[in-house]
Amino acid sequence: MPTQMDRTSRTWKVTPDLLGVIDSSGVFMDTNPAWFDTLGLLPGEIESRQFFDFIHPEDLSRTEAAFERIKQGKPVLQFENRYRHKDGSYRWLSWNAVPEGDRFYCSARDVTKSKENAASLASREQEAHFREQFIAVLGHDLRNPLSAIGAALRLLENEPQSAKALEILALGRQSVTRMSALINDILDFARSRLGEGIEVARSESTELRPVLSQTVEEIRLANPDTPITESYSFTDPLYCDTDRIAQLVSNLLSNAVTHGTTGKPVTVAAGDDGSDFVLSVANHGDPIPADTMALLFEPFTRSGTRESQNGLGLGLYIAQQIAAAHGGRLTAVSDEAQTVFSLRMPRQG
């Protein structure tokens, strides 16, 4: 620890640690140049003042207790508190101090950055916990009652009802279906942003063609004013997660119906191209603007030429993630004639 003779030593002058000597009343008797580098304080602004003058108010009681311990002859090691910088901000310092007679020799290291990093890590961990809770709420507390509502509406539709009541029930069922799709999109988005990616369970034994036809029929029934044509020339079975491919196609079709010209056909085509499986969804309508194309697969952005209020802007993002999870790629081209979204993926993993 420093003495008057130590003031001329190289360590005293160049160490980044704050060195100091205080008396039994807590007054600084000596300090080294590091005080200026860390706290912006010159010796004349520190010496002859009690160290309590510089401590954050919230740390005073702890520091007083530590000072009592050292006055009883006990060293204080790795004690952390905040000291006020000359600019009014505070720095976290980690202290080691030992008694020697009626003087106390101290050294401190600036640990502000590590404290901030620890606080940032704790904040990220808390955010991750909140995200997990959010996913749990969506996955269970919202989807389950929504499924019950859908089942109740289907039961009511099977009971004798007036034409008007059946129309209202059909609208309610469509709303439940849309809400379920939105919840699924948010769940997929949350999982992908947590680093888990889109989950796929690929199988070689399930045929894709009937799954595609069923998916198209669901969109067709919900959009009777838009003709949808199908053209399939691929070989089944295909090594894929058929449910996820159906989700991808449903997103692309919904997007095509929403943004395509009313009454103009939407075409779904799928075929083999060498060792790849290629699927496309095409619609007529105004071309997608260039600035929109640049953000087409970004989450929470709107695609196409007309604003849609039926989604969160996650459909194309999730479709792209499904394509990537299959080792494939989703692309889009758009001109005055038509807009085409294409999936290309290997037939085998």
N, C-alpha and C positions, 0 to 999 in steps of 0.2 A: 504494500500500500504506500501511497506517496508521502514523502516528508518534504520539508523545505528544500533539501538538497535535490530531491527527485524532480523538482520543477524544471531543471535544466536537462533532464534525461530525454533521449529520443522517444521512448515509449510514452512518457507524459505528454509530449507535444503532438505526436502523430496518431496515437490510438484513436479509433472511432468511438470507443467507449467513453462515457462521461465518468470522470474521476472527481472525487470531492472529499473534503474533510469537514466534519461538523463537530460542534461542541455539545455539551450536555443539554443545552437549551434548544438545540436544533438549528443553530446559526451556522451558515457556511463560512468556513475560515479560508478555504482554498478550493480552487476549481481549475480544470485544465481546458485547453482550447476547444475540445469537442463540444462543450456546452453551446458555443456559438454556432457550430455546424448543425447541431441537432435542434436547438431551441432558439437560435438567433440572439442569445444573451451574452453580453460581455462580462468579464469578471466584476466590474464595478456595479453591474446590475444584479449580481447574485450574492456576492460576498457581503457579509455583515447583515444578511437577511435570513429569516427562518425559512426552512424548506417548505413549511406549511403554506407560505405565501404563493407558492407556485402550483399547488396540487388541486386537481379537480374537486369541487365540493362533494361529489358523491364518493370520493375515495378518502376523505379526511379521517373518518372513524377507523377504517382499516389501517391507515398509515400511522395513526396515533398509537394503535395497539402494537404495531410492529416496532415502533420507536421505543415503547415501554419494554419490550422484550430485549432489545439490544442494550438498553440501559441497565438491564439486569444481568448483563454479561453473556447473553445468548446471541449467536450470529443470526442474521436474517439472509436467507438464500432464495433467489428467484422470486422475489416479491414484486408484483406488478401493480403499478398505478399510473395515473395520467398526470403529466406535467404540462403547464401552459406554455405555449410558444409565444414569442414576442408579438406575433401577428394575431394572437387571441385564440388560435386553434390549440388543440391538445395532442400530445404524442404519448403513446404507451411506452413506458420504460420498465425494464426488468432489472431489479436491484439485487446486488449482493453487498452485505455490509457486516463488518466485524468491529467489535470494541477493542480499544487499546488505551487503557487508563481512562482519562476523562474525554477522550476523543474517539470519534467513530469514522472509520475509513470505508468509503463507499465506491462502488463502480456500478454503472448502469448501461444497458444496451437498448437501443431503439428497436422495439418489437411491434411498432405500429402496423407495418405491412403484414406481418404474420397474423396479427389480431384481425385485421380487415379480411384477410384470406379465410380465416376460420369462420368469421361471421358470414362471409359470402357462401362458404360451403354449407353452413347450417341453414342459410336461407334457401339454397338450392335443394337441400334435403327436405326442407319443409314444403317447398313447392312440389317436389316429387310426391311427397305424401298426400298433398292436396289433390294432385292429378290422379293418384291411385284411388282416392276416395271418390273423385268425380266419375271415374270410369266405373267404379262399383255401383254408384247410384244409377248411372245410365244403364248398366248391364242388368241390374236386378230390380231396383226400386221403381224404375220407369217402364222397362220393357214388360215386366210381368203383368202389372195392371193394364197396360195397353193391350196385351194379348187377350186379357180377360174381356176387355171392352169389345175387341174385334169378334171374339167368340159369341158374346151376347148379341151383337148386331146380326151375325149370321143366323142365330137361333130365331131372332125376331123376324127376319126375312122369310123364314120357313112357316111362320104363323100367318093366318088370314090377316091381310092388311089392305088398306085402300091404296089406290095407285099413287096418291100423293105421299102416303107414309112409306111405301116401298122406295120411292124416289129419294126421300130424305134419308132412309136407312142406307141406300146405296152410296149417297154422298158421304155419310158418316163413315162407312167402311173404307171408302177411298181415302178419307182423311187419316184414318188409323194406319192404313198401308203406307201413306206418305210419311207419317210421323215415325213409323217403325224404320223406314228407309233412312230418314234423317238421323235417327239415333244410331243405327248401324254405321253410317258414314262418320259420325263424330267419334264413335268407339274406335273405328279403324284409324282415323286420323290421330287420335290420342296415342294409340299404341305405336304407330309409326314414328311419332315425334318423341316417344320415350325410348326409341332405339330398338324396339322389338320388331319393327317392320310389319308388313301384312302377313298374317299366318295363312299358309296354304298346306293342304293335305293332298298331295298328288297321288293318283291311282291309275293303273294301267287297265283296270277291268271295267270301268264305267263308260258307257257310250255317251258322247257329247251331243250328237244330233238331236235326240228327243229333248234334251235339256234346253238347247237353243230354241227349238220350236215352241216349247212351253213358255220360255221367257218372252219370245216375240208375241205369243198369243196374249199374254198378260198385258203387255203394252198396247197391243191392238185393241183389246176390250176397253181399256181405259181411255183410248183416243180413237173413237170410231170415225172421226172425220179425216184421219190421215191414213191412206193406204200404205201397208207395209208389205214388201215383197221379199221372198227368201230364195237364195240360190246356194245349195251346198254340194260340194264335190270332193269332200275329204274322206279319208278312210278312218273309220272307227274301229277299236277304241283309240283315244288319244291320251297320252300320259299327261294328266293335268288334274287340277282341283275343279271339278265341274261346277260346283256351287260358286266358286270365285269367278270362273269364266262367265257364268250366268250373271253374276253381279256386275262384271265389267260390261257385258253386252247390254244389260238393263240400263246402266248409266249412260252408255253411248246412245242408245235408242231414245231414252228420255230427253237427252240433250238435242238429238236430231229432230224429234217431234216438236219440242219447244221452240227451236230456233229456225226450223225449216219453213218453207212457204206452205201456208194452210192449203190442204187439198192435193198438194204435190206428193208423189210417192217417196217413201224412205226405203232404201234397199239394204238388206243384210246379206252378205255373201261370205262364204268360207270355203277354202280349198287347200290342197297340198301344193307346196312349191319346193320340190326336192325334199330335203330333210326338215323343212319348216312347215308349220301350219300358219296360214294367213287368213285373217278375218277382217272384214271391212263393214262400216256402216256409213251410208252416203245419204245426203239430203240436198234438196234444191233450196235456194234462198240467196240472200245477199252474202257476199264474201265476208269472212271474218277480217276485221281491220288488222293491219300489220302490228300495231302496238298491242292489240289484244292477243295476237298469235304468240308474241314473245312471252306472255304470262299465262298461256293457255292451261298449263298443267300445274300452276301454282295454286295453293289452297286459298280459299276465301276470295277468289276472283271470279267474275262472271264471264262466260264464254258466249260466242255467237254474236248475233247482231241485234237481238232484242233482250231487254232486261227481263229476267225471270225472278219471280217472287216465291218459287216453289222449293228452293234449296238454299244451301249455305255456300255454294261454290266449291264443294268438296268432291263432287262426282268424278270429274276428270282427273283430279289428283289421285284419288283412290284407284281409279282404273289404271292409271300409269303405274302405281305401286303394285297392283296385282300382276300387270304385265312383267314388271321387273322381278317379282317373286317367282315367276315361271321362266326366268332367264330370257325374257323377250323384251320387246320395245313397242311402245304405242306412239304413233306419229299422226300428224294431221296436215292436210293440204286443203286450200280453199281458194276458189276463183269465182268468176261470174256464173259458171255453169253449175257447180256443186261444191259441197264441203264433204270431205271424206276423212274419216278416222280409220286407221289401219293398225291391227295388231299382228306382229310377226314374232313367232316363238318356235323354238325347236320342238319337234314331235316327241323326242326322247330327252330325258334329263341328262 
